[in-house]
Amino acid sequence: MKVTVFGVGYVGLVQAAVLADFGHDVVCVDVDSDKINDLKNGIIPIYEPGLTSIVERNYGEGRLGFTTDAAEGVRHAEIQFIAVGTPPDEDGAADLKYVLAVASTIATHMTSKKIIVDKSTVPVGTADKVLSQVSEVLATRGEAIEHYVVSNPEFLKEGAAVNDCMRPDRIIIGTASEYVKAQMRELYAPCNRNHDRMIFMDVRSAELTKYAANCMLATKISFMNEISRLAEYLGADIENVRRGIGSDERIGYHFIYAGCGYGGSCFPKDVQALVHTANSINYDAQLLKSVEAVNYRQKEVLFDRISRYFAGDLSGKTIALWGLSFKPKTDDMREATSRVLMESLWEQGAKVRAYDPEAMEETQRIYGCREDLELVGTKESALQGADALVICTEWKAFWAPDFDQIKGTLRQPVIFDGRNLYDPQQVERHGLAYYGIGRGRSVSA
Ligand SMILES: NC(=O)c1ccc[n+]([C@@H]2O[C@H](COP(=O)([O-])OP(=O)(O)OC[C@H]3O[C@@H](n4cnc5c(N)ncnc54)[C@H](O)[C@@H]3O)[C@@H](O)[C@H]2O)c1
């Protein structure tokens, strides 16, 4: 089938490459000409495991194309995906300006039937807005061309996006049209060979399903972070508690790790957006507001501890930081906890020596060159001349470090572990002080 995808970000590019890999004929359109030129030259603008090879292969074999020419993209296919960003606006609502701009573009250039598939995460009611945007533009053109708007939210995880798109847990399709259902079935047929993953529903339920999924996951994290704070005050170990509750199959082991807060481009903005949607219908979403508040507070935990450990005097201190991206296997720094920490440390006159396997270029792009930030090539060199080690992201490279070397290199033998990677007793046996999250001890020093 012929497909056009608007937006070559984390979602659009992966989706396009996977659809091309299934054998479809895909054209990607983006307004960012640098990204499009890079892609044509084999440079992939984001880090995502497995993505480079499928982009290269399908581009090389002519099933995947890149353009900034929207008219060409609209002409190419009946199925038009919208996969552009929906960042929060000033009051937390999802900003739909990019989505509606693409809707206008499609309506401006279309000369034949179109199925507009909304893959961006958008509030309930957006499909109606896209539909009226398209109708308005068609009306000004004096044209009446058959078109449909369908909600097909994306559930991929950054760091595992290619696999998630190839083998999705479910494919949600929000539409009332039998024709659209049949087209979507054909498009996604390669995903359904093992078993049917398609779930059809009305468009509003599909839009809400995406927010419900992300808010549920964010809730699990904030819940565990709340319990971890209690564990600290009560002298319990959150890791024992985690194992204890995970064994209950109604709870399960997935996604119940305490840590230094969630970040990324989705959870923070999606929780905020659903709170905003609730406000707009005068519903007080108390649970969601608390999920957000707990996370906000949790992102300050590392700085708080470090500051207390050094008796509030961080001026002239150097902090070694392992992990900058909001989670492992991505270079995405959006809403990363490392940013909250670094900015607080800098405000107090401390320096940061940081290492991350993939996110250093992005960090440099965000913060530029500054004297109080040094990005170094290995995790070991981050320790040189540092007063303490902090772990912000649970990259595999940090799972089993040489604790004797850490002890021998740091000026002060202390680790602040924002991801509970280590066993406190094991670390302490190496002569290092250890502060995890909810491990039965808060810094009172
Ligand atoms: N990143 C994730 O893990 C993830 C997962 C599921 C859903 N989502 C949702 O998918 C959507 C896209 O997220 P993302 O992370 O891929 O965003 P992104 O910021 O990485 O990419 C968006 C792309 O859209 C392009 N764009 C903007 N306006 C355009 C226009 N008018 N025409 C063509 N291209 C245009 C931008 O240049 C950019 O390349 C969001 O709604 C997000 O919430 C993201």
The ligand as an SDF file (V2000), in Angstrom:
LIG
                    3D

 44 48  0  0  0  0  0  0  0  0999 V2000
    8.4430    9.7710   21.4740 N   0  0  0  0  0  0  0  0  0  0  0  0
    7.7050    8.7830   21.9370 C   0  0  0  0  0  0  0  0  0  0  0  0
    8.1890    7.8790   22.6240 O   0  0  0  0  0  0  0  0  0  0  0  0
    6.2300    8.7200   21.6110 C   0  0  0  0  0  0  0  0  0  0  0  0
    5.5330    7.5330   21.8370 C   0  0  0  0  0  0  0  0  0  0  0  0
    4.1720    7.4850   21.5290 C   0  0  0  0  0  0  0  0  0  0  0  0
    3.5300    8.6150   21.0570 C   0  0  0  0  0  0  0  0  0  0  0  0
    4.2390    9.7800   20.8790 N   0  0  0  0  0  0  0  0  0  0  0  0
    3.5190   10.9450   20.3430 C   0  0  0  0  0  0  0  0  0  0  0  0
    3.8080   11.0290   18.9450 O   0  0  0  0  0  0  0  0  0  0  0  0
    3.8790   12.4020   18.5430 C   0  0  0  0  0  0  0  0  0  0  0  0
    5.2350   12.6810   17.9020 C   0  0  0  0  0  0  0  0  0  0  0  0
    6.2370   12.5010   18.9010 O   0  0  0  0  0  0  0  0  0  0  0  0
    7.7940   12.4600   18.5310 P   0  0  0  0  0  0  0  0  0  0  0  0
    8.5130   12.1330   19.7920 O   0  0  0  0  0  0  0  0  0  0  0  0
    7.9940   11.6150   17.3200 O   0  0  0  0  0  0  0  0  0  0  0  0
    8.0200   13.9940   18.1440 O   0  0  0  0  0  0  0  0  0  0  0  0
    9.3360   14.6810   17.5470 P   0  0  0  0  0  0  0  0  0  0  0  0
    9.3700   16.0310   18.1260 O   0  0  0  0  0  0  0  0  0  0  0  0
   10.5010   13.7600   17.7170 O   0  0  0  0  0  0  0  0  0  0  0  0
    9.0330   14.7690   15.9730 O   0  0  0  0  0  0  0  0  0  0  0  0
    8.0270   15.5490   15.4100 C   0  0  0  0  0  0  0  0  0  0  0  0
    8.4420   15.8710   13.9640 C   0  0  0  0  0  0  0  0  0  0  0  0
    7.3530   16.5210   13.3180 O   0  0  0  0  0  0  0  0  0  0  0  0
    7.8940   17.4950   12.4500 C   0  0  0  0  0  0  0  0  0  0  0  0
    6.8610   18.4620   12.0670 N   0  0  0  0  0  0  0  0  0  0  0  0
    6.3250   19.4830   12.7750 C   0  0  0  0  0  0  0  0  0  0  0  0
    5.4120   20.1420   12.0320 N   0  0  0  0  0  0  0  0  0  0  0  0
    5.3430   19.5120   10.8480 C   0  0  0  0  0  0  0  0  0  0  0  0
    4.5660   19.7110    9.6690 C   0  0  0  0  0  0  0  0  0  0  0  0
    3.6570   20.6910    9.5850 N   0  0  0  0  0  0  0  0  0  0  0  0
    4.7660   18.8750    8.6260 N   0  0  0  0  0  0  0  0  0  0  0  0
    5.6760   17.8830    8.6890 C   0  0  0  0  0  0  0  0  0  0  0  0
    6.4330   17.6420    9.7860 N   0  0  0  0  0  0  0  0  0  0  0  0
    6.2750   18.4480   10.8410 C   0  0  0  0  0  0  0  0  0  0  0  0
    9.0400   18.0870   13.2510 C   0  0  0  0  0  0  0  0  0  0  0  0
    9.9590   18.7890   12.4260 O   0  0  0  0  0  0  0  0  0  0  0  0
    9.6450   16.8010   13.8600 C   0  0  0  0  0  0  0  0  0  0  0  0
   10.6210   16.2420   13.0160 O   0  0  0  0  0  0  0  0  0  0  0  0
    3.5770   13.2140   19.7930 C   0  0  0  0  0  0  0  0  0  0  0  0
    2.2200   13.5080   19.8340 O   0  0  0  0  0  0  0  0  0  0  0  0
    3.9480   12.2710   20.9140 C   0  0  0  0  0  0  0  0  0  0  0  0
    3.2490   12.5440   22.0980 O   0  0  0  0  0  0  0  0  0  0  0  0
    5.5720    9.8470   21.1350 C   0  0  0  0  0  0  0  0  0  0  0  0
  1  2  1  0
  2  3  2  0
  2  4  1  0
  4  5  1  0
  4 44  2  0
  5  6  2  0
  6  7  1  0
  7  8  2  0
  8  9  1  0
  8 44  1  0
  9 10  1  0
  9 42  1  0
 10 11  1  0
 11 12  1  0
 11 40  1  0
 12 13  1  0
 13 14  1  0
 14 15  2  0
 14 16  1  0
 14 17  1  0
 17 18  1  0
 18 19  2  0
 18 20  1  0
 18 21  1  0
 21 22  1  0
 22 23  1  0
 23 24  1  0
 23 38  1  0
 24 25  1  0
 25 26  1  0
 25 36  1  0
 26 27  1  0
 26 35  1  0
 27 28  2  0
 28 29  1  0
 29 30  1  0
 29 35  2  0
 30 31  1  0
 30 32  2  0
 32 33  1  0
 33 34  2  0
 34 35  1  0
 36 37  1  0
 36 38  1  0
 38 39  1  0
 40 41  1  0
 40 42  1  0
 42 43  1  0
M  CHG  2   8   1  16  -1
M  END
$$$$
